Every structure is written in structure tokens, then in C-alpha cells.
Amino acid sequence: MTEHFTGHNKARLEAGPNRFFLACAILALSIAFLMSAALAGTTAFRKEWQYASGAKI
């Protein structure tokens, strides 16, 4: 009976790092997506601001 639990714990410990790396990968992709969205937003805002300032002249 204890062999079953030992095997279960061993399998759980071996699966731990995989989940950790998966979580890190998801976090990195989320940060990259947010940064690209922010960069696209600021670029669009700058172009709109340039267009508005050019219209005043």
C-alpha cells in the first residue's frame, strides 16, 4: 500500500517542474502580449497627436 503512495508522490514531484515551466512560459507570453499592445497603443496615439497638431497649423 505504501508503495502506491510513494510512487504517486514521486510522480507528483517529477511533474512539478513541468508545471512550473509552463506557468513561467504563460507568464512571459502574457507580458510580451501586454507590452506589444501598449507599444501599438502609444504608436497610434502619437500618430493621432501628430495629425491633430498638424491640422492646427
Backbone hydrogen bonds in HBPLUS format (Angstrom, degrees):
<---DONOR---> <-ACCEPTOR-->    atom                        ^
c    i                          cat <-CA-CA->   ^        H-A-AA   ^      H-
h    n   atom  resd res      DA  || num        DHA   H-A  angle D-A-AA Bond
n    s   type  num  typ     dist DA aas  dist angle  dist       angle   num
A0004-HIS N   A0001-MET O   3.13 MM   3  5.40 129.0  2.41 100.6 112.9     1
A0006-THR N   A0002-THR O   2.85 MM   4  6.06 157.1  1.90 150.1 157.2     2
A0007-GLY N   A0003-GLU O   2.92 MM   4  6.03 161.2  1.96 145.5 150.3     3
A0008-HIS N   A0004-HIS O   2.94 MM   4  6.17 149.8  2.03 142.3 151.5     4
A0009-ASN N   A0005-PHE O   2.84 MM   4  6.08 162.2  1.87 152.1 155.8     5
A0010-LYS N   A0006-THR O   2.91 MM   4  6.09 157.2  1.96 147.5 154.3     6
A0011-ALA N   A0007-GLY O   2.94 MM   4  6.10 159.9  1.98 145.7 150.9     7
A0012-ARG N   A0008-HIS O   2.91 MM   4  6.13 149.3  2.00 143.8 153.1     8
A0013-LEU N   A0009-ASN O   2.88 MM   4  6.11 154.7  1.94 148.5 154.8     9
A0014-GLU N   A0010-LYS O   2.98 MM   4  6.22 153.1  2.05 147.2 154.6    10
A0015-ALA N   A0011-ALA O   3.03 MM   4  6.17 140.7  2.19 139.2 149.1    11
A0016-GLY N   A0012-ARG O   3.14 MM   4  6.27 122.6  2.49 136.3 149.8    12
A0016-GLY N   A0013-LEU O   3.33 MM   3  5.16 143.5  2.47  92.4 102.5    13
A0019-ARG N   A0015-ALA O   3.30 MM   4  6.63 157.3  2.36 152.5 157.7    14
A0020-PHE N   A0016-GLY O   3.02 MM   4  6.31 155.8  2.08 151.8 159.6    15
A0021-PHE N   A0017-PRO O   2.85 MM   4  6.10 163.8  1.88 155.7 158.1    16
A0022-LEU N   A0018-ASN O   2.96 MM   4  6.12 151.3  2.04 142.8 151.3    17
A0023-ALA N   A0019-ARG O   2.86 MM   4  6.07 156.5  1.92 148.1 154.1    18
A0024-CYS N   A0020-PHE O   2.94 MM   4  6.23 155.9  2.00 148.1 155.0    19
A0025-ALA N   A0021-PHE O   2.92 MM   4  6.08 154.4  1.98 144.3 151.1    20
A0026-ILE N   A0022-LEU O   2.96 MM   4  6.20 160.3  2.00 149.6 154.6    21
A0027-LEU N   A0023-ALA O   2.92 MM   4  6.10 158.3  1.96 146.9 153.4    22
A0028-ALA N   A0024-CYS O   2.89 MM   4  6.08 160.1  1.93 148.9 154.0    23
A0029-LEU N   A0025-ALA O   2.94 MM   4  6.14 160.7  1.98 149.2 154.4    24
A0030-SER N   A0026-ILE O   2.92 MM   4  6.08 153.7  1.99 146.5 153.9    25
A0031-ILE N   A0027-LEU O   2.98 MM   4  6.21 159.5  2.02 150.1 155.1    26
A0032-ALA N   A0028-ALA O   2.94 MM   4  6.15 160.1  1.98 148.4 154.1    27
A0033-PHE N   A0029-LEU O   2.90 MM   4  6.09 154.9  1.97 145.1 152.0    28
A0034-LEU N   A0030-SER O   2.95 MM   4  6.19 162.2  1.98 150.6 155.2    29
A0035-MET N   A0031-ILE O   2.91 MM   4  6.10 158.1  1.96 150.5 156.6    30
A0036-SER N   A0032-ALA O   2.97 MM   4  6.14 158.6  2.02 147.5 153.0    31
A0037-ALA N   A0033-PHE O   2.94 MM   4  6.12 154.6  2.00 147.8 155.1    32
A0038-ALA N   A0034-LEU O   2.91 MM   4  6.10 154.4  1.98 145.0 152.1    33
A0039-LEU N   A0035-MET O   2.90 MM   4  6.09 156.8  1.95 146.3 152.9    34
A0040-ALA N   A0036-SER O   2.95 MM   4  6.10 159.7  1.99 145.4 150.7    35
A0041-GLY N   A0037-ALA O   2.94 MM   4  6.10 153.2  2.01 142.8 150.5    36
A0042-THR N   A0038-ALA O   2.92 MM   4  6.16 161.5  1.96 151.7 155.8    37
A0043-THR N   A0039-LEU O   2.97 MM   4  6.10 155.3  2.03 146.5 153.6    38
A0044-ALA N   A0040-ALA O   3.02 MM   4  6.17 162.5  2.05 146.7 151.1    39
A0045-PHE N   A0041-GLY O   2.93 MM   4  6.11 154.3  2.00 144.4 152.2    40
A0046-ARG N   A0042-THR O   2.88 MM   4  6.07 155.8  1.93 146.5 152.4    41
A0047-LYS N   A0043-THR O   3.03 MM   4  6.28 161.5  2.07 150.9 155.4    42
A0048-GLU N   A0044-ALA O   2.98 MM   4  6.17 159.1  2.02 147.3 153.2    43
A0049-TRP N   A0045-PHE O   2.85 MM   4  6.05 152.3  1.92 146.2 154.4    44
A0050-GLN N   A0046-ARG O   2.84 MM   4  6.08 155.8  1.89 150.2 156.6    45
A0051-TYR N   A0047-LYS O   2.94 MM   4  6.15 156.0  2.00 146.1 152.8    46
A0052-ALA N   A0048-GLU O   2.90 MM   4  6.13 156.1  1.96 145.8 152.4    47
A0053-SER N   A0049-TRP O   2.85 MM   4  6.04 158.0  1.90 148.5 154.7    48
A0054-GLY N   A0050-GLN O   2.89 MM   4  5.97 148.0  1.99 142.7 151.7    49
A0055-ALA N   A0051-TYR O   3.03 MM   4  6.19 139.0  2.20 139.5 149.8    50
